[in-house]
């Protein structure tokens, strides 16, 4: 018995509690946990000390997450709208049988009148969403199963898929000697704890950290060098760095010859476009000498990592910015080695249900993202979904399932999103709280939290990993787990025989049938993990060429430039609206699930806007003053923080789509400001990402 297992047993005995291995789903990084339960309540929880993801540690959001297990504002019963669409929803309590019948009848009507493709699903990467996929995709026949990625790291994901054929590479920061983070405030967002710990440990051993960001973020404060770049110009800087490396002959020739597609053409492309440091300096505000120095340092220090998450996205030029930032890794041979960007292996986790092929219904129309003209989008361009609902473009969408996400709050142009919900024939919200989106829906279904249901998913660690969430307490009220909700609807549709599990263990055993461990062992330990595997490029990648595609065949086939270019963002400040909007996260909050938590709200009870001191003097803004931020579309009132660490000409709105709630619960309601209606529905033309930073504003005292 290890010391950590002994510790868990001792804590359980002291607290008189049962310990249950699980994971936290406050954010998508899903740290493995130990949940201590006494008398049917969560009395304590901690990180699973054996898991490599967090080695026992938790972030503040995770430590406070137990509140969800007893939040008095939780949805407890199915609710049916009683007033007309287009008004703030009023609801009555109904039974689950009534809810399942209502939904099944609507689904049948939509399929008969418009076809099953007229129904879509959007969610928040919940692994249990696969049960809705079995229901709505496999059996009903809709190709439109999507998540929230366009509101998150869609540009990053698209860059990784097109360059490396990999959906989500990890970062071996702990073994790196030089790290460039492009707009990535990982220490501020408090996600991926093993990566943050690895980065700080590497720094203590002498790794140089360079942060390229318009704001002096929490991560920039730990950096050796902060480059305050102009918003939306990361691509120009990255392309100029690539040219320096190639002109100086600092590329890893053996690596590019063996593993890269299109390297020679890339050098010619840079020369033809004139992507020099002098050219980039005028655009991004970083002097040419610094560009050359950083490029040479990166190319001559191994191992190294150049990486992004969201910061270089959120603009209409974010797709090529992301590709250029990662091409720096490729041309210097810094991919899939120790201390590099790692193309991690995935665990052999399968589907929970074995639905026969003869029972599956093949869609007759293309998925929405392809029909919309976004063949390279890794997920739905959410800002374009209202077009399909309101105008029927590219084809009508009449039914929408929204699970564990809140598009009324989190998508740009709130007015347009709310108009969309008013036009739907069927709108179903599955969530733990009565969200702003739930208020716009026909029917609201109370889901269990991760303390009350089972989930199995891929772990976000360097090596292949499967992690298990086990039910620790009974469901709150009449809430149901997603797998039981899907099962109930399936029964009303006549497909109950395909959802033939009696307990979660039945489908869990099916999912892990190909893992080298059984369910009993997984329940006891909480996870299965294999050691990281490096240097796999010789096995071929999931790209058309089997190589790292500096020349992207996917881009070429779709009619786009196969090499990354730089074009300016769409919305540029002017005399009337002189300030550029940027956004940043808060360490105490994540997505839209923390603002009704009194523990976290006591620490951080509102969001704010940061403004440079020089701009503050121009516009008469003082620190801690309430200000009005106005765009051509809308205005908000928000607290201002005057800072030195932000490039002049920009404002940084902290966690703009997590505050300003008019629903969600008593604690969340009315706190802070909601900024997403300041912006119009700008969408990246290639990836379909939401362009939250394509917004110009002016500011004045309130």
C-alpha distance (Angstrom), angle and dihedral (degrees) to the residues before:
residue distance angle dihedral
X1 . . .
X2 3.82 . .
X3 3.78 123.6 .
X4 3.81 90.0 -110.3
X5 3.81 93.0 54.3
X6 3.81 88.7 47.5
X7 3.81 88.7 51.7
X8 3.79 91.8 51.1
X9 3.81 91.0 50.1
X10 3.81 91.7 48.2
X11 3.81 92.6 50.2
X12 3.79 90.8 48.5
X13 3.81 91.6 51.3
X14 3.81 93.0 46.9
X15 3.80 91.1 50.8
X16 3.78 94.3 39.0
X17 3.78 87.9 -126.5
X18 3.77 141.4 134.5
X19 3.81 114.5 -118.2
X20 3.80 117.0 -137.8
X21 3.80 123.3 -172.7
X22 3.77 113.1 -129.9
X23 3.81 142.1 130.9
X24 3.79 136.2 -109.4
X25 3.79 118.7 -112.7
X26 3.79 99.8 -175.9
X27 3.80 85.3 113.9
X28 3.82 130.0 13.1
X29 3.83 93.2 -100.5
X30 3.83 89.6 81.5
X31 3.80 103.2 -158.2
X32 3.83 112.2 -153.9
X33 3.80 111.7 -110.9
X34 3.78 146.5 -176.3
X35 3.81 113.8 -129.5
X36 3.82 118.3 -159.2
X37 3.81 114.5 -152.2
X38 3.79 128.9 -170.8
X39 3.80 126.0 172.4
X40 3.79 90.6 -6.3
X41 3.81 94.9 -55.7
X42 3.78 134.6 104.6
X43 3.82 104.8 -112.3
X44 3.80 99.7 168.8
X45 3.76 141.1 -5.6
X46 3.77 135.7 -174.3
X47 3.76 140.8 172.6
X48 3.78 118.5 -75.4
X49 3.80 100.1 -105.6
X50 3.80 93.3 -155.9
X51 3.81 94.1 56.1
X52 3.82 115.1 96.6
X53 3.82 92.0 -145.7
X54 3.79 96.2 73.2
X55 3.84 107.2 -6.2
X56 3.79 90.8 -139.7
X57 3.79 97.5 -44.9
X58 3.81 127.5 120.9
X59 3.77 134.6 -168.0
X60 3.81 121.0 -123.2
X61 3.80 91.4 -100.8
X62 3.79 91.2 54.4
X63 3.79 94.4 45.5
X64 3.81 90.6 52.6
X65 3.80 94.3 45.2
X66 3.82 93.8 94.5
X67 3.80 86.2 81.3
X68 3.79 88.5 75.4
X69 3.80 89.0 66.4
X70 3.82 91.3 64.4
X71 3.81 106.4 19.6
X72 3.83 105.2 145.1
X73 3.82 89.4 -147.5
X74 3.79 92.7 62.7
X75 3.78 118.3 127.0
X76 3.79 105.6 -105.8
X77 3.82 106.3 173.2
X78 3.82 138.7 31.1
X79 3.80 109.6 -91.6
X80 3.83 130.0 -156.3
X81 3.80 124.4 -158.5
X82 3.79 114.2 -112.0
X83 3.81 101.6 -176.3
X84 3.79 134.4 60.0
X85 3.80 124.7 -75.5
X86 3.78 116.5 -97.9
X87 3.81 92.3 44.8
X88 3.77 127.0 91.6
X89 3.76 103.8 -83.2
X90 3.78 124.2 -96.7
X91 3.80 115.4 -168.7
X92 3.76 144.3 -169.0
X93 3.78 128.3 -152.8
X94 3.80 116.0 -104.6
X95 3.79 135.4 175.2
X96 3.78 124.6 -98.7
X97 3.81 90.2 -112.5
X98 3.79 89.8 55.4
X99 3.80 90.7 47.6
X100 3.80 93.9 49.8
X101 3.80 91.8 47.1
X102 3.82 92.8 48.4
X103 3.81 92.3 51.1
X104 3.82 94.8 43.6
X105 3.80 92.2 50.1
X106 3.81 91.4 50.7
X107 3.82 92.3 46.7
X108 3.79 91.0 52.5
X109 3.80 91.7 48.6
X110 3.83 93.1 49.6
X111 3.80 92.6 47.6
X112 3.78 91.3 50.5
X113 3.81 95.7 46.7
X114 3.83 104.6 32.9
X115 3.81 106.2 7.5
X116 3.81 129.1 -106.2
X117 3.83 90.4 -79.6
X118 3.82 86.2 74.4
X119 3.82 89.2 75.5
X120 3.81 122.5 78.3
X121 3.79 136.8 -179.7
X122 3.80 127.8 -150.8
X123 3.80 123.7 -178.3
X124 3.79 144.5 155.1
X125 3.83 103.8 -96.9
X126 3.79 91.1 -83.8
X127 3.82 105.2 165.8
X128 3.79 89.7 -140.8
X129 3.78 88.4 64.7
X130 3.80 85.1 87.7
X131 3.82 87.6 81.3
X132 3.81 90.0 59.9
X133 3.82 87.0 48.5
X134 3.80 90.1 55.0
X135 3.80 89.3 50.0
X136 3.81 103.0 40.0
X137 3.82 101.9 27.2
X138 3.79 107.2 30.7
X139 3.80 99.9 34.7
X140 3.81 105.6 20.3
X141 3.82 95.0 39.1
X142 3.81 105.8 -127.2
X143 3.83 116.5 145.0
X144 3.79 91.1 -163.2
X145 3.79 106.0 97.5
X146 3.80 108.9 142.0
X147 3.80 144.6 160.2
X148 3.81 134.9 -150.2
X149 3.82 97.4 -90.5
X150 3.80 95.1 121.1
X151 3.81 86.5 65.3
X152 3.80 91.5 48.5
X153 3.82 131.2 31.1
X154 3.81 100.7 -22.8
X155 3.81 94.5 135.1
X156 3.80 91.0 50.8
X157 3.77 91.8 47.7
X158 3.79 92.7 48.9
X159 3.81 91.1 49.3
X160 3.81 91.8 51.2
X161 3.80 93.6 46.5
X162 3.80 93.7 49.1
X163 3.80 96.7 42.4
X164 3.79 102.4 34.9
X165 3.80 106.2 12.1
X166 3.82 86.3 -123.4
X167 3.78 124.8 121.1
X168 3.81 100.9 -153.1
X169 3.83 120.2 9.3
X170 3.80 117.0 -168.2
X171 3.81 130.0 -137.9
X172 3.80 123.2 -114.9
X173 3.81 90.4 -158.2
X174 3.80 93.8 153.1
X175 3.80 91.6 69.0
X176 3.80 98.3 37.7
X177 3.80 128.0 108.0
X178 3.80 99.9 -166.3
X179 3.81 126.7 30.1
X180 3.81 129.4 -177.7
X181 3.79 115.8 -168.3
X182 3.80 115.1 -166.3
X183 3.82 108.3 -154.5
X184 3.80 89.7 -35.0
X185 3.81 112.7 139.6
X186 3.78 97.5 -177.9
X187 3.80 95.2 155.5
X188 3.79 90.4 52.3
X189 3.79 95.7 46.6
X190 3.84 92.7 46.8
X191 3.78 96.4 -144.7
X192 3.79 129.5 133.5
X193 3.81 94.9 29.7
X194 3.81 95.5 -168.3
X195 3.80 90.2 53.8
X196 3.81 92.7 49.2
X197 3.79 91.3 47.4
X198 3.79 90.7 46.8
X199 3.80 91.8 51.6
X200 3.81 93.4 50.8
X201 3.81 91.7 45.7
X202 3.80 90.2 50.5
X203 3.80 90.3 50.5
X204 3.79 90.4 54.1
X205 3.81 87.6 55.0
X206 3.80 92.1 52.4
X207 3.81 104.5 -87.7
X208 3.80 110.9 153.4
X209 3.80 115.0 -128.6
X210 3.81 119.7 -158.3
X211 3.81 118.0 -174.4
X212 3.81 118.4 -163.9
X213 3.79 108.2 -164.6
X214 3.80 139.4 126.6
X215 3.84 87.4 -126.1
X216 3.80 131.3 59.4
X217 3.80 91.3 -124.4
X218 3.79 129.4 -176.4
X219 3.81 87.7 -92.8
X220 3.81 92.8 47.3
X221 3.79 87.9 54.2
X222 3.81 88.6 62.2
X223 3.80 93.8 44.7
X224 3.78 128.3 106.9
X225 3.78 88.2 -137.6
X226 3.81 133.6 17.4
X227 3.80 118.5 -161.1
X228 3.84 108.6 -163.1
X229 3.78 99.0 -149.2
X230 3.80 125.0 -171.5
X231 3.83 111.4 -102.7
X232 3.79 116.2 -89.2
X233 3.81 96.5 11.2
X234 3.83 101.2 100.5
X235 3.79 91.1 110.4
X236 3.81 92.7 58.5
X237 3.79 91.9 51.9
X238 3.82 94.1 45.8
X239 3.81 93.2 48.7
X240 3.81 91.4 50.0
X241 3.81 90.1 50.3
X242 3.80 89.1 51.6
X243 3.80 90.2 53.5
X244 3.82 92.4 50.3
X245 3.79 91.0 51.9
X246 3.81 93.4 48.9
X247 3.83 95.6 41.9
X248 3.81 90.3 50.6
X249 3.81 91.7 47.6
X250 3.81 91.6 -120.4
X251 3.79 96.0 133.6
X252 3.80 119.3 113.4
X253 3.81 96.8 -108.7
X254 3.78 96.0 -173.4
X255 3.80 90.9 51.6
X256 3.81 95.6 46.4
X257 3.82 91.5 46.3
X258 3.79 93.0 51.5
X259 3.78 104.7 33.7
X260 3.81 111.0 19.6
X261 3.79 131.3 80.8
X262 3.80 117.5 -146.9
X263 3.80 102.9 5.6
X264 3.82 96.3 142.0
X265 3.78 92.3 48.2
X266 3.79 89.8 49.6
X267 3.80 92.0 59.0
X268 3.79 90.4 50.1
X269 3.82 89.4 47.9
X270 3.82 91.6 54.5
X271 3.80 91.6 48.9
X272 3.79 93.4 47.0
X273 3.80 92.3 50.5
X274 3.80 93.4 45.4
X275 3.79 93.6 -126.0
X276 3.81 94.9 171.6
X277 3.80 128.1 151.1
X278 3.81 89.0 -108.2
X279 3.81 90.3 54.6
X280 3.82 91.9 47.5
X281 3.82 93.9 45.8
X282 3.79 91.5 63.6
X283 3.80 91.0 51.2
X284 3.80 104.9 39.6
X285 3.81 102.4 29.8
X286 3.82 95.7 -121.9
X287 3.81 113.0 121.3
X288 3.80 119.3 -114.9
X289 3.82 94.3 -117.5
X290 3.82 90.7 56.7
X291 3.80 91.5 47.5
X292 3.80 90.8 53.6
X293 3.80 93.4 45.6
X294 3.81 95.4 49.4
X295 3.82 91.2 45.9
X296 3.81 92.1 51.5
X297 3.80 93.5 44.7
X298 3.79 91.1 51.3
X299 3.81 94.2 46.9
X300 3.80 94.7 48.2
X301 3.82 98.8 43.6
X302 3.77 117.0 79.1
X303 2.93 134.1 -134.7
X304 3.80 98.6 29.8
X305 3.82 140.9 153.3
X306 3.80 133.0 -148.6
X307 3.79 109.6 -171.8
X308 3.79 147.0 158.4
X309 3.78 138.7 -165.8
X310 3.81 116.2 176.2
X311 3.78 106.9 -32.2
X312 3.79 99.9 83.3
X313 3.80 88.8 45.4
X314 3.81 128.1 63.5
X315 3.83 88.1 81.9
X316 3.79 130.9 91.6
X317 3.84 87.8 -114.3
X318 3.82 94.2 49.2
X319 3.81 95.2 105.1
X320 3.81 95.2 65.5
X321 3.80 92.5 37.1
X322 3.79 88.5 59.4
X323 3.80 93.3 47.9
X324 3.81 92.1 49.2
X325 3.80 93.2 49.8
X326 3.81 90.8 53.2
X327 3.81 94.6 42.5
X328 3.81 85.7 66.8
X329 3.82 86.5 66.6
X330 3.79 92.1 47.0
X331 3.82 99.8 50.2
X332 3.80 91.9 46.8
X333 3.82 93.8 48.2
X334 3.80 93.4 -114.1
X335 3.80 100.5 137.2
X336 3.83 127.2 110.4
X337 3.78 96.1 -8.1
X338 3.79 130.2 114.4
X339 3.80 108.1 -70.0
X340 3.82 92.7 15.9
X341 3.76 141.1 98.8
X342 3.83 99.9 -64.8
X343 3.80 124.1 -145.0
X344 3.78 92.1 -147.6
X345 3.79 125.1 -151.7
X346 3.79 120.1 -117.1
X347 3.79 126.8 -131.3
X348 3.80 119.9 -110.1
X349 3.80 94.3 -103.3
X350 3.80 113.7 153.6
X351 3.79 137.8 -170.1
X352 3.82 117.4 -68.1
X353 3.81 95.7 -131.7
X354 3.79 130.9 48.5
X355 3.79 102.3 -144.7
X356 3.83 111.8 -177.1
X357 3.79 115.7 -116.1
X358 3.78 91.1 -125.0
X359 3.82 89.2 61.2
X360 3.80 93.5 51.4
X361 3.78 118.5 98.9
X362 3.79 115.7 -140.3
X363 3.83 114.5 -137.8
X364 3.79 116.4 -117.4
X365 3.80 95.2 -153.1
X366 3.78 134.6 54.0
X367 3.81 118.6 -99.8
X368 3.78 112.2 -87.5
X369 3.82 96.3 -108.1
X370 3.80 91.2 56.9
X371 3.80 94.3 42.6
X372 3.82 88.0 49.8
X373 3.81 90.1 57.5
X374 3.82 99.1 -102.5
X375 3.83 103.9 115.4
X376 3.82 91.6 157.8
X377 3.81 95.5 49.8
X378 3.81 108.7 117.1
X379 3.80 89.2 -154.7
X380 3.80 140.6 10.4
X381 3.83 116.5 -57.7
X382 3.81 90.4 -123.9
X383 3.79 94.6 -166.5
X384 3.83 88.4 61.6
X385 3.81 96.0 51.4
X386 3.84 92.4 87.9
X387 3.82 87.9 60.5
X388 3.81 89.9 61.8
X389 3.80 93.9 45.8
X390 3.81 99.9 41.1
X391 3.83 102.1 32.5
X392 3.80 101.5 18.6
X393 3.82 90.3 -120.1
X394 3.03 118.5 -178.7
X395 3.80 87.5 -2.2
X396 3.81 133.3 -29.4
X397 3.79 120.8 -76.7
X398 3.79 110.3 -164.6
X399 3.80 103.9 163.2
X400 3.80 130.2 47.9
X401 3.79 131.9 -176.6
X402 3.82 113.9 -162.0
X403 3.79 115.2 -168.1
X404 3.82 125.7 -176.1
X405 3.79 93.3 -21.7
X406 3.80 135.9 91.9
X407 3.83 112.3 -147.2
X408 3.81 93.6 172.6
X409 3.81 86.3 66.3
X410 3.79 103.0 27.2
X411 3.82 104.4 43.2
X412 3.81 124.6 75.4
X413 3.79 120.8 -101.8
X414 3.79 100.6 31.4
X415 3.81 92.0 -166.8
X416 3.79 91.8 60.7
X417 3.81 92.6 46.4
X418 3.81 92.2 51.5
X419 3.80 90.2 48.9
X420 3.80 87.4 53.5
X421 3.80 93.2 56.1
X422 3.79 91.0 50.0
X423 3.84 89.6 58.1
X424 3.82 98.1 50.6
X425 3.81 122.0 107.6
X426 3.81 90.1 -151.4
X427 3.79 128.4 17.7
X428 3.79 119.9 174.7
X429 3.80 123.5 -174.9
X430 3.81 118.3 -164.3
X431 3.81 110.4 -171.2
X432 3.80 147.3 120.7
X433 3.83 97.1 -112.4
X434 3.79 135.4 36.2
X435 3.80 95.7 -99.5
X436 3.79 129.5 -171.6
X437 3.79 87.2 -100.5
X438 3.79 91.6 50.1
X439 3.82 89.0 56.4
X440 3.81 88.6 60.1
X441 3.81 95.7 49.0
X442 3.80 134.2 93.7
X443 3.76 95.0 -131.9
X444 3.82 133.9 16.6
X445 3.80 121.8 -155.8
X446 3.83 120.6 -162.5
X447 3.79 111.0 -130.1
X448 3.76 125.6 -163.3
X449 3.81 120.3 -111.1
X450 3.79 122.9 -119.6
X451 3.81 88.4 -92.0
X452 3.80 89.8 64.1
X453 3.79 107.6 41.1
X454 3.78 143.0 43.9
X455 3.79 126.8 -105.2
X456 3.78 135.3 170.0
X457 3.77 120.1 -163.4
X458 3.77 146.2 151.1
X459 3.78 112.9 -78.6
X460 3.80 118.4 -126.4
X461 3.77 97.2 -130.0
X462 3.81 132.4 116.8
X463 3.78 94.7 -96.3
X464 3.79 132.4 45.8
X465 3.79 108.2 -71.1
X466 3.80 140.1 171.3
X467 3.80 118.7 -162.8
X468 3.79 130.5 -165.1
X469 3.78 130.9 -147.3
X470 3.81 112.9 -163.1
X471 3.79 127.8 -165.1
X472 3.80 106.2 -99.7
X473 3.81 100.4 176.9
X474 3.79 138.2 16.1
X475 3.81 118.3 -82.9
X476 3.80 115.7 -84.9
X477 3.81 109.7 -109.0
X478 3.79 111.0 -36.5
X479 3.80 94.2 -30.9
X480 3.78 116.7 142.6
X481 3.80 134.0 -157.1
X482 3.81 116.4 -109.1
X483 3.80 92.4 -107.5
X484 3.81 91.5 58.3
X485 3.82 92.3 45.1
X486 3.81 91.4 52.5
X487 3.79 89.5 45.3
X488 3.81 91.7 52.9
X489 3.81 93.6 50.7
X490 3.81 90.8 44.8
X491 3.80 90.6 55.0
X492 3.81 90.8 54.1
X493 3.81 89.9 48.9
X494 3.81 91.2 52.9
X495 3.80 95.0 -106.7
X496 3.79 99.6 104.9
X497 3.79 93.0 120.1
X498 3.80 90.4 68.6
X499 3.82 91.2 56.8
X500 3.78 93.4 56.2
X501 3.83 99.8 148.1
X502 3.81 118.9 122.5
X503 3.80 96.7 -167.5
X504 3.77 136.7 13.3
X505 3.78 89.9 -105.0
X506 3.81 88.8 66.7
X507 3.81 95.5 61.1
X508 3.81 92.4 34.2
X509 3.79 91.1 59.6
X510 3.81 88.8 52.7
X511 3.80 92.0 51.3
X512 3.81 95.1 52.3
X513 3.80 98.2 38.3
X514 3.83 90.4 116.8
X515 3.80 96.8 45.5
X516 3.82 117.5 103.2
X517 3.83 89.5 -121.2
X518 3.78 132.5 63.1
X519 3.79 128.5 -127.2
X520 3.81 94.9 -98.8
X521 3.79 91.5 56.4
X522 3.79 91.8 44.8
X523 3.81 90.7 51.1
X524 3.79 91.1 49.9
X525 3.80 95.9 48.2
X526 3.80 101.9 27.5
X527 3.78 95.9 -137.1
X528 3.77 146.6 32.4
X529 3.79 119.8 -142.1
X530 3.79 137.6 177.3
X531 3.78 126.0 -156.0
X532 3.82 116.8 -91.6
X533 3.80 113.7 -91.8
X534 3.81 117.5 -145.9
X535 3.81 135.8 -168.2
X536 3.81 97.7 31.2
X537 3.81 97.3 143.8
X538 3.78 92.5 105.0
X539 3.80 88.3 66.5
X540 3.80 90.2 65.5
X541 3.78 130.7 -108.6
X542 3.81 131.8 -109.3
X543 3.81 92.0 -102.2
X544 3.79 128.0 107.1
X545 3.82 92.0 -102.6
X546 3.80 95.1 36.7
X547 3.81 87.5 -123.0
X548 3.79 138.6 90.4
X549 3.78 100.0 -74.9
X550 3.79 110.2 -138.5
X551 3.80 80.6 158.3
X552 3.80 99.8 50.8
X553 3.78 113.5 -144.1
X554 3.79 89.0 -171.7
X555 3.81 90.7 57.2
X556 3.79 91.7 45.8
X557 3.81 92.6 48.5
X558 3.81 89.9 50.7
X559 3.80 92.4 51.0
X560 3.81 97.6 -104.4
X561 3.80 129.7 123.1
X562 3.82 105.8 -82.2
X563 3.82 89.6 -145.9
X564 3.81 122.8 59.3
X565 3.79 117.6 -100.8
X566 3.75 133.5 -172.5
X567 3.79 122.0 -121.3
X568 3.77 125.9 162.5
X569 3.79 119.8 -100.0
X570 3.79 117.6 -96.7
X571 3.81 103.6 -113.3
X572 3.82 116.1 54.8
X573 3.84 123.2 -177.6
X574 3.80 116.7 -110.9
X575 3.80 139.5 -179.6
X576 3.80 93.2 -73.2
X577 3.80 96.0 43.8
X578 3.81 104.9 23.0
X579 3.81 102.2 169.0
X580 3.81 130.4 80.1
X581 3.81 118.1 -136.8
X582 3.80 120.1 -131.9
X583 3.80 128.1 170.5
X584 3.80 134.8 -141.9
X585 3.80 136.3 -178.1
X586 3.80 130.3 -119.1
X587 3.80 124.3 -124.4
X588 3.82 93.1 -134.6
X589 3.79 96.4 50.3
X590 3.77 138.3 54.5
X591 3.77 130.2 -170.4
X592 3.82 109.2 -46.3
X593 3.80 103.4 -46.6
X594 3.80 103.9 82.6
X595 3.80 105.0 56.3
X596 3.82 93.6 84.1
X597 3.81 91.5 53.3
X598 3.83 110.2 103.6
X599 3.81 92.8 -158.3
X600 3.79 92.9 58.7
X601 3.79 94.9 36.5
X602 3.80 90.0 55.1
X603 3.81 87.5 60.7
X604 3.81 97.4 38.6
X605 3.80 113.5 12.2
X606 3.80 100.8 167.7
X607 3.76 142.9 16.1
X608 3.79 125.5 -118.0
X609 3.77 145.1 -168.2
X610 3.79 122.8 -111.9
X611 3.80 120.0 -145.4
X612 3.79 130.0 -178.9
X613 3.80 115.0 -106.7
X614 3.81 92.1 -120.8
X615 3.80 91.3 55.0
X616 3.80 90.5 43.5
X617 3.80 90.7 58.5
X618 3.81 91.3 50.0
X619 3.82 93.6 52.1
X620 3.81 98.9 36.2
X621 3.80 95.2 -111.3
X622 3.80 121.7 154.5
X623 3.78 128.5 -167.7
X624 3.83 114.7 -83.2
X625 3.81 91.7 12.3
X626 3.81 121.0 138.9
X627 3.80 108.4 -117.6
X628 3.79 138.8 -175.3
X629 3.80 116.1 -124.2
X630 3.79 111.2 -163.1
X631 3.79 129.5 -172.5
X632 3.81 126.8 -179.8
X633 3.83 86.2 -93.2
X634 3.82 108.9 40.8
X635 3.81 145.4 -22.7
X636 3.81 137.6 -127.3
X637 3.80 135.4 -166.0
X638 3.78 113.5 -132.5
X639 3.80 140.6 155.6
X640 3.81 116.2 -94.5
X641 3.77 128.6 -139.4
X642 3.79 115.5 -163.8
X643 3.81 110.3 -144.8
X644 3.78 140.4 171.4
X645 3.80 94.0 -147.1
X646 3.79 100.7 77.0
X647 3.77 128.2 82.2
X648 3.83 111.8 -105.1
X649 3.78 114.3 -105.8
X650 3.81 94.3 40.1
X651 3.78 137.4 85.5
X652 3.80 124.1 -155.7
X653 3.81 116.5 -145.9
X654 3.77 110.6 -158.7
X655 3.81 115.0 -131.6
X656 3.73 92.0 -24.6
X657 3.82 97.3 -176.2
X658 3.81 97.2 46.8
X659 3.80 100.4 64.3
X660 3.78 137.0 51.6
X661 3.81 91.9 62.2
X662 3.78 119.9 176.9
X663 3.81 90.2 -176.7
X664 3.85 136.2 18.5
X665 3.83 96.9 90.2
X666 3.77 146.1 -44.0
X667 3.80 95.4 -77.6
X668 3.81 97.0 46.8
X669 3.79 97.0 43.1
X670 3.80 116.1 106.7
X671 3.80 97.8 -0.3
X672 3.80 118.2 134.4
X673 3.79 126.2 -27.5
X674 3.79 136.2 -60.5
X675 3.80 110.8 -136.7
X676 3.80 104.3 179.7
X677 3.79 95.8 93.5
X678 3.82 89.2 60.6
X679 3.79 88.4 76.3
X680 3.76 134.5 61.6
X681 3.81 124.8 -128.7
X682 3.81 98.0 -79.9
X683 3.80 112.4 167.6
X684 3.78 130.0 -171.2
X685 3.84 104.8 -105.3
X686 3.82 93.9 -135.9
X687 3.80 108.9 27.7
X688 3.80 100.1 29.4
X689 3.81 92.2 -129.4
X690 3.79 120.5 159.2
X691 3.80 108.2 -105.2
X692 3.79 100.5 -143.8
X693 3.81 93.4 166.3
X694 3.81 95.4 54.3
X695 3.79 89.7 100.8
X696 3.80 136.1 107.0
X697 3.80 122.6 -159.5
X698 3.77 146.3 172.1
X699 3.79 125.4 -139.7
X700 3.79 135.0 -149.7
X701 3.80 137.8 162.5
X702 3.79 112.7 -80.9
